[in-house]
Amino acid sequence: MAAFRKVLIANRGEIAVRIIRACRELGIGTVAIASSADADAVHARLADEVYEAGGPKAAESYLNLDRILEIAKESGAEAVHPGYGFFAENAAAAQRIIDAGLVFIGPRPDAIELMGDKVRAREAARGAGVTVSGGTGSLSDPDAIRSIAREVGFPVILKPTAGGGGIGMQIAEDEAGLDKALQTAQRLAKASFGNADVYLEKYLPNARHIEIQLLGDAHGNVTHLNERECSVQRRYQKLVEESPSVALTPVLRERIAGAAVRLAKGVRYTSAGTVEFLLGPDGEFFFLEMNTRIQVEHPVTEMITGVDLVREQLRVAAGEPLSVTQADVAARGHAIEIRIYAEDALRNFLPSIGTLTAFAPPLGPGVRVDSGVREGSAVTIYYDPMVAKVIAWDRDRPAAIARLSRALGEMRVEGVKTTRELGLFILGLDAFQRGQVSTRALETDWMAKFKEAAHT
Ligand code: ADP
């Protein structure tokens, strides 16, 4: 593989560690950047070289592109991997990295820009024959919004056009609630994203979040690596992910994956990407968005397909064709991931700041732990509070559940509160075991049971 000699990883935590590992397996040298708060962090210690990038605030370090480009030059790195978050879906930053003579390990900036603009992304999806809910244009006129809401039928959900992270989304149960939901959505959109525009979809209260992992290369190949189901969420944010989804028949899987591949081919997508869908109880599905990055939950796909997604990203960025064709992709067994956040689940998932006085990840057959912390690491206010991902693989779903439960039971994390106990609780629930999952199940039903169990 005509790869790079040296790659700069413009990230921290578990994803930086993950990328360093992929590089090392390919014999590629690694350059880490570390904020002053991360001088002793796992990713900084693991890389071949580490440069201080600036102060603890992301804006001073991990989002300090001037400094990062300086480090790239000084270290002689040829390419930059953005991981997820930070610069991963910032088209202008990707372009600057390219203009500096470096390779951006991700899709082309125009694809990032297209998919980052929800209105244009929805147009692209519709153009590729993928169902979107609620039409495509961006809406600022209340009359237009009312008429589309009538068309799709209540309840509806309003979302910021420039949004992400579940922020600012508002549900209107009926026409009477629409004006208020619209005002709130526009106000939050303006405050969080500097743009008050919103769009509208049918709100599906009993939906599943199904996403398709894709890989594309510069030779026009696009391959999908099956679905992940990420329906267990809090505040529209994922907590548990698995593959395959119990909700998909082979026919439905082909339809959803086919839609994702059409969209990716339509934009000549390169690198790893994910098309997200919402699947209703009747088997109807519609496009949510496309994430133009490696995702947190990618290990689930790696466990069932045996394809190393970060390695493929490195190959594709070096101009190589994908190492897998669609015909090669075979899914085997079942994988489930639980995200371990330093959060207090009993206090509305409040981040739990402090020092990890103990951190003993689980081991044993079929278990993978991706983490960027060790005993003594600090969880600070500056960065995402996810401390680890625990993934279990086994031949079928019940066995994978048992294995992940075993692993979480073994795991020790002390000094901060984490979602480990909640993860264990979810795996033990009858509804989860029967595959009765929806994006609202955790908040509307399971959390109350968890709280009750915690207080007895
Ligand atoms: P973001 O880009 O902010 O993450 P998404 O559009 O990807 O927003 O949606 C995130 C989550 O919000 C989904 O996984 C789902 O739980 C919920 N959601 C989004 N759209 C709808 C909808 N139309 N009906 C019901 N739930 C939705």
Residues whose N, C-alpha, C, O or C-beta is under 5 A from the ligand:
A	BS01	ADP	I157 G163 G164 G165 G166 I167 E201 K202 Y203 L204 P205 H209 Y236 L288 E289 T439
